[in-house]
Amino acid sequence: MTLDFFRNKKQLFDRWAASYDWLFPSVFYQAIHKRLLEYINLPPQANVLDLGCGTGRLLNRLADRFPDLHGTGLDLSTQMLRVARRSNRHHPRLIYIEGKAESLPFADGQFDAVFNTISFLHYPEPKQVFAEVARVLKEDGSFYLVDFSYSSQAEPFSRLMTTSGIRFYNKNNRELLGSACGLKCVTHHYLLGPVLLTIFTKPI
């Protein structure tokens, strides 16, 4: 994928960063995060990664819920990360770094869980992202993928959206991506309208 693609995405989210938490996404994500928290199961002193962490809202909510959790947020946008660091209520338990989901700067088997919320639709190389998630997950670790899905009836709309660099994945698409890199799909849950949570585990 060309550098121009990543540069354009980065610039888009950099421009949104200052006002992002005051726009509609803030209310929308709050509702999604509230539902997501109902399905999360973490071991004691969990080390987690949030891909596409944006302004850090999910990690802050996870740290509120799990007092011994340590988390890393990764995002392509410098400005989003600046906002996340400024609003970090749990330093030093939470840290934020800049990077790409397609080439994660982490060791193999480093995390107990990986989260990805409403950003997978932006990734131009979904297979590579799944492979990287599988690599950095510990055995028996979990991957929580939350994004818009679609029914088979809506498939033509999904194809239309790919021309703008956005892709939606249904349950079967997600299961195939997971199985290709050794992740097992455990369950699916609709959190809000077409927003689908898919939970994967990395078998021991």
Secondary structure, 3 states (H helix, E strand, C coil): CCHHHHHHHHHHHHHHHHHHCCCHHHHHHHHHHHHHHHHCCCCCCCEEEEECCCCCHHHHHHHHHCCCCEEEEEECCHHHHHHHHHCCCCCCCEEEEECCCCCCCCCCCCEEEEEEECCHHHCCCHHHHHHHHHHHEEEEEEEEEEEECCCHHHHHHHHHHHHHCCCCCCHHHHHHHHHHCCCEEEEEEEEECCEEEEEEECCC
